[in-house]
């Protein structure tokens, strides 16, 4: 079996894109409580490599496991599944006059 087929794939939401070629992705999963049998949401945040800096906050992305790229980065962006709806007014530089 090929090693590339064993790589993990996850789908998550971009929560930060402030770093150069790096995004922070929030991954959500549900787990059942052992005693109360209620499903709970658990989130984890991972850093992923975004070579072209195309991802923005709020985008749904698919990330795949890869070799360590830095101290924290072990994932890279495979594809952008859904873009956020942004208007021209939201992309201001922060200087409100």
Number of C-alpha atoms within 10 A of each C-alpha: 5 6 6 10 8 9 11 11 14 16 19 22 22 22 16 16 19 12 10 11 15 21 28 21 28 18 15 14 11 11 11 11 10 8 6 7 9 10 12 11 9 10 11 10 14 16 22 24 22 21 13 10 14 11 22 19 16 18 19 21 21 19 24 18 18 16 9 11 12 9 7 10 18 17 25 23 24 17 14 16 12 12 13 11 7 10 8 6 7 8 8 9 7 7 5 5 3
